[in-house]
């Protein structure tokens, strides 16, 4: 399975690519440059980056980026220290917790394909880990 994140005009769209089908699973108002600077450079994993796309075969990276996007868009005060702390928490998170938060974001988003439905999950994550 391949994982793809494509940057649009105001959102980044997350896709799962299976054989010949592609399905959108999430979207967040985060730029690809932010992903690259804060998370991908800290993790030693293989990914491909073009101007508007990040693709990888690594499921853990994709889960981290989904949770990061979901939590990051709920932050009102965007301070460098808060964002760095968030990226460090996600990189060091155990697989079970990461999968839980990932599945919560995807489940809430898939109900109506609406980002607003994920805000409570992002707030809960911030309250728990900050």
N, C-alpha and C positions, 0 to 999 in steps of 0.2 A: 504494500500500500504506500502511496505517496501523499505527502501533505503539502499544501500550497497556500500561501498568503499573498494576496494581490492588493495593492494600494489603489483605492479609487479617489474620487475628488474630495470626499470628506470622511470616508471610512476605509478601514482595511478589512477585506473579506477573507474568511478562512474556508478552505475547501479540502475535502477528502477526495482523493482520486483513486478509484478502484478500476482496474482493467480498462474498460471503455467508458465508464460513467464518472461524472464529477458532481458532487453535491456540496452546496454551501451549508456550513454548519454553524457559523458565527460571524459577527461583525463587530468592530470596535473602532472608536475614533482615536487611533494611534497611528503614527507614521512608521514606515519600515526603517527609517534611519534611527528612530528611538529603539526599536528592537535590536538593531545591529549594534548600536553603541552600548546599550545597557545589559543585554543578555547574551547575544550570540558571540561577542568577543570574549566573554568570560567563560563560555563553555567550549571545550575542545571537541566539537562534533562536526560532522560533515553537513554542509548545506550549500545551496547555490543561491546567489543573489544577483538579480539583474536590477535595472532601474526601478521597476514597479512590482517586482515579484521576489519572494523568498520561497524556495522549495527544498524539502528534505524528506528523507526516508525514516528519520528518527522520531518515533512517537513521543518520547519524553520532551524533546524540544518543542514539538507542536503543543503539547499539553501546557508547558510553561508559558508559551506565547499566548495561548487562549486565556489562561488565568490572569496573566499580566495585563492583557488588553481589557479584560472585564473589570479588573480592580482599578486600573489606571484611569479609566474613563469616569469613575465615580469620585475622583479626587478633585476637590475645589481648589485647594492651595497646592499648586504644583511646585514643590521645593525640591531641589536636587537631592538633599539628604533623604527625603521621604521616598523618592523614586529609587535611589540607590539601595535603600533598605529593603524596599519591596522586591527588587531584582535579586538581592542576596538571599532573602527569605525563600523565594521560589527556587533558586538554583540549589539551595541546600535542603529543600523539602524532601521528605521520604516519599516513596512511590505511592503508597496507599493514600496519604493525604492529598497529594497532587492529583491523583485520579478522582478522588471525591470532589474536589473543587472544580476540576475540569468537567466532570459529568453534571454537576449542578448548573454551571454556566450553559452548557449545551442543552440541557433539559429545559431550563427556563426560556432560553432563546427560541427553541424549536416549537414551543406552544403557539406563538403568534408571529414568529420571525421579527420580534421587536426587541430592540436593545434595552428599552426601559424596563422590561420584565427582569433583567439581570441586575439592576441596580441594588436591590436588597441583598443579593448574594455578594456583590462587591463590597458593600458596607459591612456585612457580617465578617468577611475575610479581613478587612481593615481593622475592625474592632477586636478580632481575635489575635492578630499577629502584630499589631503596632503597639 
